[in-house]
Amino acid sequence: MTLNNNLLTTRQQFRIVGWIFLFITVLEIANLFSGRALSQFGNIPRYIPGLMGIVSGPFIHASLAHYLSNIVPLCVLSLLMLQYGTRRFVFVSLFCLVLTGLLVWLFARSANHLGISGLVYSYFAFLLFAGLLSGRLKLFAISLIVGVFYGGLIFGVFPTRGFVSWESHLFGFISGLIAARLWTHD
């Protein structure tokens, strides 16, 4: 499938990232003031009603600290993803959200998996490898920048703390690698 490069101006890219920030922030505020009532819509593996969490779980966070740890990397990596064009950004985002959520639902431990970190890890993997595969200097430079500033994320794919969905990180990373392999040369 060919994904045409329709690049936006820098101002338009910042506007898109601003809308992403606003959407997730509004959900966080609603969840905070509702006593975390939205957390029930997380991704709960192998639980049929939990299937809805494949779509809703990434946008809900378990705590304010959880939200804060995800929002900055999400915005930075989203801005870098937009360097590949808006269609590729949208397509890779949707592909990675669904694939990561589905893999978590199928294979993760029984828990309520919340947060956008799966998509953050997808973007991390995509940006790291797509730039290397692209043969384009600008995209290669983005790969290097992501590797230097976000390389430590790789340790998040290992089970280190019981309350962290390392499975979302791992499956997000894998989804990003698949997306990079499939859609780098379009």
C-alpha positions in Angstrom: 0.0 0.0 0.0 1.4 3.4 -1.0 1.1 6.2 1.6 1.6 9.5 -0.2 3.8 12.0 1.5 1.6 15.0 2.2 3.8 17.1 4.4 2.3 19.9 6.5 3.9 23.1 7.5 5.6 23.3 10.9 2.8 25.3 12.2 0.2 22.7 11.1 2.3 19.9 12.6 2.4 21.7 15.9 -1.4 22.3 15.7 -1.9 18.5 15.3 0.3 17.7 18.2 -1.5 20.4 20.2 -4.8 18.7 19.5 -3.4 15.3 20.6 -2.1 16.9 23.8 -5.5 18.6 24.4 -7.5 15.4 23.8 -5.4 13.2 26.2 -5.2 16.0 28.7 -9.0 16.5 28.7 -9.5 12.7 29.3 -6.9 12.8 32.1 -8.7 15.7 33.8 -12.1 13.9 33.4 -10.6 10.7 34.8 -9.0 12.6 37.7 -12.2 14.4 38.7 -14.3 11.3 38.4 -12.1 9.4 40.9 -10.5 7.4 38.0 -13.9 6.1 36.8 -12.7 5.9 33.2 -10.0 3.4 34.2 -12.6 0.7 33.9 -12.3 1.1 30.1 -8.7 -0.3 30.0 -7.5 -3.3 28.1 -8.2 -6.4 30.1 -6.7 -9.4 28.4 -8.9 -12.3 27.4 -12.0 -10.7 29.0 -14.6 -10.2 26.3 -15.8 -6.8 27.7 -12.2 -5.8 27.9 -11.9 -5.9 24.1 -13.2 -2.3 24.1 -10.0 -1.5 25.9 -8.0 -2.2 22.8 -9.3 1.2 21.5 -10.1 3.1 24.8 -7.3 1.9 27.1 -4.4 3.8 25.4 -6.1 7.1 26.1 -6.8 6.6 29.8 -4.0 6.8 32.4 -3.9 5.2 35.9 -2.6 8.4 37.6 -1.4 11.9 37.1 2.2 10.7 37.3 1.4 8.1 34.6 -0.1 10.7 32.3 2.9 13.1 32.9 5.4 10.3 32.1 3.7 9.7 28.7 2.5 13.1 27.4 5.9 14.7 26.7 7.4 11.7 24.8 4.1 11.3 22.9 4.1 14.9 21.8 7.8 14.9 20.8 7.6 11.6 18.9 4.3 12.6 17.3 6.0 15.7 15.9 8.9 13.6 14.6 6.4 11.1 13.1 4.7 13.9 11.2 8.0 14.3 9.2 6.9 11.2 7.3 3.7 12.9 6.2 0.2 13.0 7.6 -1.1 9.9 5.9 1.7 7.8 7.1 1.4 9.3 10.6 -2.3 8.5 10.7 -1.9 5.0 9.2 1.0 4.0 11.3 -0.7 5.4 14.4 -3.9 3.4 13.8 -2.1 0.3 12.8 0.1 0.4 15.9 -2.7 1.2 18.3 -4.8 -1.7 17.1 -2.0 -4.2 16.8 -0.5 -3.3 20.1 -3.9 -3.5 21.8 -4.8 -6.8 20.2 -1.5 -8.4 21.2 -1.9 -7.1 24.8 -5.4 -8.5 24.9 -4.2 -11.9 23.6 -0.9 -12.4 25.4 -0.5 -10.0 28.3 -0.9 -11.0 31.9 -4.3 -10.5 33.5 -4.4 -6.8 34.6 -6.0 -3.6 33.5 -3.6 -2.2 30.9 -3.9 1.6 30.6 -2.0 4.4 28.9 -0.5 5.7 25.7 2.9 4.2 26.3 2.3 1.4 23.8 2.0 4.0 21.0 5.0 5.9 22.4 7.0 2.6 22.0 5.6 2.1 18.5 6.7 5.6 17.5 10.1 5.0 19.1 10.7 1.8 17.2 9.3 3.2 13.9 11.4 6.3 14.1 14.5 4.4 15.1 14.4 2.0 12.2 12.4 3.7 9.4 15.0 6.5 9.2 17.8 3.9 8.9 15.9 2.0 6.2 14.8 5.1 4.3 18.1 6.2 2.8 17.1 9.8 3.4 19.5 12.0 5.4 16.7 13.9 7.2 15.0 10.7 8.3 18.3 9.1 9.2 19.1 12.2 11.4 15.7 11.7 13.1 16.7 8.1 13.9 19.9 9.2 15.5 18.2 11.9 17.5 15.6 9.4 18.7 18.2 6.9 19.6 20.3 9.4 21.6 17.4 11.0 23.5 15.0 8.1 23.8 17.3 5.1 23.6 16.7 4.3 27.3 13.1 3.4 26.5 14.4 0.0 25.3 14.7 -1.1 29.0 10.9 -0.6 29.4 10.1 -3.7 27.3 11.4 -5.9 30.2 9.3 -6.8 33.3 10.8 -4.6 36.0 7.8 -3.4 38.0 4.5 -5.2 38.6 2.4 -2.1 38.0 3.9 -1.2 34.7 2.5 -2.7 31.5 5.8 -3.8 30.0 3.7 -5.9 27.7 2.2 -2.7 26.1 5.8 -1.4 25.7 7.0 -4.7 24.2 4.1 -5.1 21.8 4.2 -1.4 20.9 7.8 -1.7 20.0 7.1 -4.8 17.9 4.2 -3.0 16.2 6.5 -0.1 15.4 9.1 -2.4 13.9 6.5 -4.1 11.7 5.2 -0.7 10.6 8.8 0.5 9.8 9.5 -2.6 7.7 6.2 -2.4 5.9 5.9 1.4 5.1 9.4 2.9 5.1 9.9 3.0 1.3 6.4 4.2 0.2 
